[in-house]
Structures are given as structure tokens and as C-alpha cells.
């Protein structure tokens, strides 16, 4: 089983929806963690991302992008 890509975000967040669209367009599987409805996960996202900004995207190698542009996300996914 491959390690998974994780997105911490909220449904109301435009940047989160945008990042999810990039992943879906590229056929990348991910696990969505809704920080709006789970305060422990919100705290975890702040700790992992180093701020309160979302989305926080955690890659299988444990590297993290916070609130990336489409270009930044696509570049990271490419290699």
C-alpha cells in the first residue's frame, strides 16, 4: 500500500477546493481532513503547517506545502 497524500482543509476554503481540483485532474488520490469540524485535526494542521493557513498538504515523504498555488502544487507532484 502506498503512503497517502493528506489535505487538511475546510469546505468553505477556496484555496482548498482549488488544490483538490488539481489533484483530481491529475488523478492523485488523497485523504481529506476537514479541520472545520474537528478541533484536534485543526490543531494538528496548525502544528504541521506552522500557521493557521489552509490547505496544508502533507506528501507521503512527510514534506508539506501550505496554501500552494496550482503551479507550486503541480511542480511538487511532478517530482
ABEGO torsion letter per residue (X at the ends): XBBBBBBBBBAABAAAAAAAAAAAAAGBBBBBBBAAABAAAAAAAAAAAGBABOBBBBBAAGBBBBGBBAAAAAAAAAX
